[in-house]
């Protein structure tokens, strides 16, 4: 099973790559580095920076199989 933090890291890297090379691959509207590409790079960096936090947070949470179910 793929971990969410792996998906965030890979998604962030892909977003940065597409943003940087948008004009070359035909996704960009105007020549040059536009505001949309800048926003893509910033969002990609945020995703990459959040992924280690998600990994540590998940490691600290108790496993759902370890907790006893309350009986009513």
GUPA-518074 format. One line per 3 residues: their letters; for each residue x, y, z of N, C-alpha, C. Coordinates in steps of 0.02 Angstrom, whole numbers. Layout:
BEGIN
a	X,Y,Z,X,Y,Z,X,Y,Z  ...
This chain:
BEGIN
xxx	42,-59,0,0,0,0,45,63,0  29,108,-43,68,169,-48,49,217,8  98,245,39,87,292,94,69,360,66
xxx	29,398,103,7,464,82,66,512,74  115,506,117,172,551,113,213,539,50  215,476,27,248,461,-37,212,495,-95
xxx	146,492,-93,106,523,-146,115,599,-146  120,629,-87,132,701,-83,199,719,-113  250,681,-97,317,695,-123,319,688,-199
xxx	292,633,-224,293,621,-296,250,673,-332  191,688,-304,148,738,-334,180,807,-335  214,825,-281,249,889,-278,305,893,-330
xxx	343,839,-336,397,838,-386,369,843,-457  316,807,-471,286,810,-538,258,880,-553  227,910,-503,199,977,-512,254,1028,-526
xxx	310,1022,-491,366,1068,-503,394,1057,-573  402,994,-593,430,980,-660,384,1006,-715  319,994,-709,272,1019,-760,271,1095,-761
xxx	275,1126,-702,274,1199,-699,337,1229,-731  394,1200,-718,455,1226,-748,457,1217,-824  433,1160,-847,438,1145,-918,372,1151,-956
xxx	326,1191,-930,260,1198,-961,264,1224,-1032  306,1273,-1044,313,1302,-1111,342,1252,-1160  390,1213,-1138,423,1165,-1182,378,1106,-1200
xxx	334,1086,-1153,291,1028,-1168,223,1050,-1195  213,1115,-1203,152,1139,-1236,94,1152,-1189  105,1156,-1124,52,1168,-1076,44,1242,-1062
xxx	99,1279,-1065,98,1351,-1050,63,1391,-1104  29,1445,-1084,-6,1487,-1132,39,1539,-1163  81,1570,-1122,124,1624,-1146,197,1603,-1138
xxx	240,1629,-1182,312,1614,-1173,338,1649,-1110  385,1619,-1078,412,1647,-1017,382,1612,-956  405,1633,-898,383,1603,-836,326,1645,-808
xxx	265,1619,-811,206,1656,-790,186,1644,-718  133,1677,-697,110,1672,-627,85,1601,-613  54,1568,-661,30,1500,-651,86,1451,-639
xxx	141,1461,-675,199,1418,-665,230,1431,-597  232,1493,-576,258,1510,-510,215,1479,-455  149,1482,-464,104,1453,-415,113,1377,-412
xxx	124,1346,-470,136,1274,-472,199,1254,-435  251,1294,-444,314,1280,-409,305,1288,-334  272,1341,-313,261,1352,-241,219,1297,-211
xxx	165,1278,-245,122,1224,-220,160,1158,-217  200,1144,-267,241,1083,-267,289,1082,-209  321,1139,-194,366,1143,-137,330,1133,-72
xxx	270,1160,-66,230,1151,-5,214,1076,4  195,1043,-50,180,971,-45,241,932,-23  299,949,-50,360,913,-32,378,927,41
xxx	370,988,63,387,1006,132,338,977,183  276,965,163,225,937,208,234,862,216  261,829,165,264,756,167,305,727,225
xxx	362,755,245,397,727,304,355,736,368  319,791,373,275,802,431,222,747,433  193,731,375,142,679,373,171,611,392
xxx	233,598,371,265,534,387,277,528,463  303,582,494,314,580,566,248,576,604  199,612,581,134,612,615,103,542,613
xxx	108,510,557,80,443,549,118,393,593  183,403,600,223,357,640,205,363,714  182,421,736,165,431,807,95,408,824
xxx	51,401,775,-17,379,788,-18,305,805  -61,285,853,-65,213,868,-97,175,811  -76,114,803,-104,72,751,-176,53,769
xxx	-220,52,720,-290,39,734,-302,-33,758  -257,-78,742,-265,-147,765,-245,-156,838  -208,-109,866,-185,-114,935,-237,-91,986
xxx	-284,-51,964,-333,-22,1011,-390,-71,1021  -412,-75,1083,-469,-119,1099,-534,-83,1083  -582,-120,1058,-646,-90,1043,-688,-86,1106
xxx	-719,-29,1120,-760,-23,1180,-823,-65,1173  -842,-96,1228,-903,-137,1228,-958,-97,1263  -1018,-100,1234,-1073,-63,1265,-1121,-108,1301
